[in-house]
């Protein structure tokens, strides 16, 4: 091989290497603001925080007992795990709330706050670590107060998540019914609608088998039967001649409320005789551990998906975004993660800071069950309201015009 051929081959190798480095995620992450990459980093930080809170709850009693000099839990051992979760949650909340205050209102990519959101990772990671440590030196009374406030913050998160789910379902329904995609989606939407209804009915039947095996399980029978009734009410309202909401959105909403009902029944205490599935999960076997890991991942993914959907709370359609606009609302993104920090704390302590949670359990207790049930009822009311509110507005406009 001649020197010229070697030089040409070396130049092509360097060129391929340079092209690879320019297109690599690492280079994009390190060389400039990258909002799309930044949201995954924040999601990873949220996941690590959640796992840290679980570790403190299940395996941190010995370490937390050393903080008795700080009057943690006023000397009682049973709530050390719950307080550890609340302290981790408080640090995570403060971090994302600071990010919310510092990025709210960012509209354009040239805004300096875009650089703060998408860069400065060394400073933000240090801030994140410091804020996770500082709460362990905060008096116990303040942490208990934060635990009470976290109930409302977690409720706000559930409400935003609910609006995001309904927004996605209605968007999908409107897209399939639009003139542009009507012919293409007719068969697919019909198949999806039928599958959703059959899945909802199958879920209800399975809940009767798993959670209401005896007539004495009156509360579970009430929850499941009411879910079936709500499914029929949503269907009747949606197919009404004046509403014409279609079956696709209602079928998907039916699956959603069935899922919420199942989550509520699954959250009932393990000692209840009507909860056979919970009794089977009393030991930390591989199925329980796998369910716990999946539950944590679902929390993170739900928080991530909700945070990116900054349009779910907008009642009016916004103007098309320009090329130099930010890809998603930074302030809303961080606000969702801040209240999501309160939400995962409530799941880990069963919405009760004075309750002892078993290892590898999440969102268990009567408080958790009732939160899920109320969320199901609220989801149904909000969806029905969104179906009938256009009729109310039309009737008001007619009345005003006459």
N, C-alpha and C positions, 0 to 999 in steps of 0.2 A: 504494500500500500504506500503510495507516494505521500509527500508532506502536504500537498494540496488537498488530496482526498481526506487525509486525517484532519486537516483544518476545517474542511467542509462538514465532515461528520461531527466534529466537536462543536462547531457552530450550531448545527441542527439540534444536537443534544441540549446545548444551553438554551436554545430557543424553546424547545419543548418543555424544559424545566421551568423557564420563566413563565410560559403560558400556564403551566400547571399551578405555579405559585400565585399567579394573578387571579386564577379562577377558584382557588381553594377557599374553603370556609374560614380557615384559620387566618389567611391573609385579609379576607374581607372583614373579619372580626377585629383585627388588630390595626388596620391601616386607616380606618375612617368610620364615621357614623353608619351603622347598619341596623335600623329599627327592626327589621325582620329577624335578624339573628339575636338582637337584644331581648326580645320577648321570651325566647327559649332559655336564655341565661337566667332571666328572672324566674321562669318556671322551674328551672333546676334548683335555684336557691330556695324556692318555696317547698320543693320536694325534700331537700335536705333538712330544712327546718321542721317539716312534719315528721320525718323519721327521727330527728333529734328529740322532738317532743315525746314521741312514742318510747324512745329509749330511756328518757328520763322517767317516764311514768312507770314502765315495767321493770327497769333495772337500775334506777338511780336512787333508790331509797337509802342505800348506805352512804352515798356521797351527800345526799341532801340532809341526812341526819347530822352531818358535821356542821350544818348551818343553824343548829339549835340556838347558838349564841345570838343569831339574828331574829329569834322568836318566830321561826318558820312554823306555821300552823299552830302557834301557841303551845308547842311542845307535844302535840299529838302526832302519832306516826301514820295514821290511816289516810291522812289527806296530803302527805308529802308528795305523792305522785301527781295528784290533781294540781297542787300548787306549782310543781315543776312545769307541768304542761302550760298553766296560765302564764308563768314567767317567760317561757319560750315564746308563747303566743304574743305576749305583750311586746317583747323585743321585735318580733317580726312585724307586728302591727305598726309600731313606731317607725320602723325602717320604710315600709311601703307608704305610710301616711306622709312622711317627709318627702318621698319621691312624688306623691300626689300633689302636695303643695307646691313643689318646685317645678312641676311639668304641666300643671293644669292650664288649659288655654293655648297650648302649643298648636299652631295651625300649619306653619311652613317649615320646610326642611332647613332653610337658612337660619331659622331661629336658634340662638345659642342654647336654648333648653333642649333642642334636639340632640346636640352633642352631649349634654349632661345625661340624657336618657340612654343614649346608645354607646357612650364611651365612659372614660374615667372609671374603669372597672376596678383598678387597684384601690382607689379611694372608697368606692362603694362597698367593696368586699370587706375592707377594714371597718367601715362604718357598720356594716351588717353584723360582723363578729362582735364588735363592741356593744352593740345594742342587744345582742343575745346574752351577753354576760352581765351587763349592768342590772337588769331586772332581778337577779339573784341577790342583790344588795338592797332591794327596795323592801320597806316594811310589809309584813304580811297583811295588815289591814288594807293597805292600798291595793294589793293584788286581789284580795277578796272583792273589793269595790270594782276593780277591773273585770272580774269574773261576772259580776252582775250586769255591767255595761255590755260585756261580750254577748250576752243573750240577745240584746237588741241589735248589735252589729251582725250577729249570725242570722237574725231574722231579715235584716236588710239584704244580706247576701242571698238568702233563699228567694226573696222577692225579685231581686235582679235576675237570678238564675231562671226563675219562673217566666219572667218577661222575655228573656232571651230564648227559651225553649218555644214559647208561643209565637214569638216573632219569626223564628226559623220555620215553624210548621205552617204559619200563614203565608210566608214568603214562598215556600215550596208549593203550597196549594195554588196560590195566585199564578205562579210561574207555569204550572201544568195546565191551568185553565186559560191562560192567555192565548190570543189568536196566533201568536208566533209558534207556540209549542203545542197547541191543542191537539192537532192531528197526530203528532209524534208521541205525545204522552198519554193519549186516551187509553190505550191498552195497558201501558205500564202503571198508570195511576189506578186503573181498575183493579189490577192484580195486587198492587200495594195496599189499596183500601180493603179489599177482601182479606188479605193476609193479616192486616192490622186488626180487623175485627175478630177474626178467628183466633189470633194470638191473644187478644184481650179476653175473649171468652174462655180460652184454654187456661190462661193465667188465673181467672176467677175460679174455675173448677179445681185447679190444683191448690189454690189457697183454701178452699173448703176442705179438701182432703188433708192438707198438711196442718192447718191451723184451726180447724173447727171439726175435729173428728167426733165430738160428742155434743148432744143438745145442750149440755151445761155450759159450753163455750159461747155464752150469749153475746159477749162484747165483740168477739172475733166474727161471729155470724152477723152482727149488726154492721161492722165495718165492711165486710165483704159484700153483703147484700146492698148496702148503701152505694158502694162503688158500682155495682151492676146497675142500680137505679140511675146513678149520675151518668153512666155511659148511655143509657137509653134517652135520658133527657137531652143530653148534648146532641144525640143523633136526630131526635125529633125537631129540635130547634134549628139544626143545620139544614135539614131537608125541607123545612117549611117553605111554602111558595113565595113568601115575601123575603125570606132570608137568602135562600139558595146558596148556602155556604159550601155545598159539596160534601162528599163522604171521605175524601182523603185526609183533610185536616182533622176531622172528628175522629177518624180511626186512629190516627197517630196520637191525638190527645187522649183517646181511650187507653192506648198502651201506656201512656205516661202516667195517668192516674192509677192504673192497675199496678204499675211499678212502684208508685208512692205508697199504695196500700200494702203491697208486699213488704216494702221497706219498714213500714210501721209495725206490721206483725212480726217481722224478723227481729225488730228492736225490743220486743217484749222480754221481760226478765226470764232467765233460764229456768227458774223454779216453777213457772206456770205449766200445768199439766196439758194445756191446750197448744203448747208450742213444741211439737215433736222435733222440728228441725233444730230448734235451739238446744234441746236436750241432747241431740246427737253431736253437738259441737262443744260440749263442756270441756273436753280434753284438748290440749294443744297438739292435735294431730296434724298431718300434712294438709288436709282439706281446710282446717281452720286457719292455718298459717297462710295458705294460698288465698283464702277468702279475705283475710286481713290485708295482704299485700295488694290484691286487686282493688279493695275498697280505698286504700290510700292513693293508689294511682288514679282511681276515678275522681277522687277529691281534687287532685292536682289538675287533671285534664279538664274537669268541669270549671274550675277556677280560671284556667288558661283560656278556654273557649269563651267563657262569659266575658272575661276582661277584654278580649279582642273585639267582641260584638258591641261596640260603643253606640250603635244605632238602635239598639233594642228598646230604649226608653224614649226615642223621638217619636212624637205623634205626627209630625209633619215631615214630608219628604224634603230632603235637603238638595241643594243644587249640586250638579256633578263636580267632583273634586278635580282640581288641576294637577298637573304633573309634579309640581313642587309642594303639594300638600302632603302632610304626614299620612302614612298608610293606615293608622288607627289612632284613636284618642288616647294619648299618653296618660292624661289625668284620670280618665275613667278606668284605664287598665290598672293603674296603681291603686285606685280606690277599691276596685273589686278584690285585688290581692290583699289589701289591708283588712277589709271585712271578712275575706276568706281566711285570714289568720285567726280571727275570732271564731269562725265557723269550725275549723278543724280542731280548735281547742274544745268546743262544745261536744264534738263527736268523741274525742278521746276521753272526756270526763263524763259522758252520758248526760250532758246538760245539767249536771249537779256537782258542784265543787266539794261537797261533803259525802260523796259516794265512793266506795272502793270498786275500781274496775279490775276485772281479771285480766291476766296476760292474754295477748293476742285477740282482744275483743275491741270492738269499736261501735259506738252509737247504740249502746244497749241500756235499757231502762224504760220505765213508763213515761218519763219526760220526753225521751227520744221518740217513743211511739206516738205520743200525742202531737209532737211537733210535725211529724210526717203526715199524720191524719189531717191536721189543720191545713197543712200545705196542700194536700190533695183537694180539700174542699175549696180552698182559695183559688187553686188552679182552675177548677171547674167554673167558679163564679166569674173569674176574670175572662175566661174563654167565652162563656155565654154572653157576658157583657160586650165583648168585642164583636160578637155576631149581631147583637140587637142594637148597638149604639148607632150604626148608620141609619137605621129606620127611625130612631128617635130624632136624630139631626134633621132628616128629611121632613118629618112631620112638623118640627119646629119652624123650618124654613117656609113650609107651606102656610103655616099659621101666620108667620110674620108677613108673608107676601100678600095674604088676603086681608 
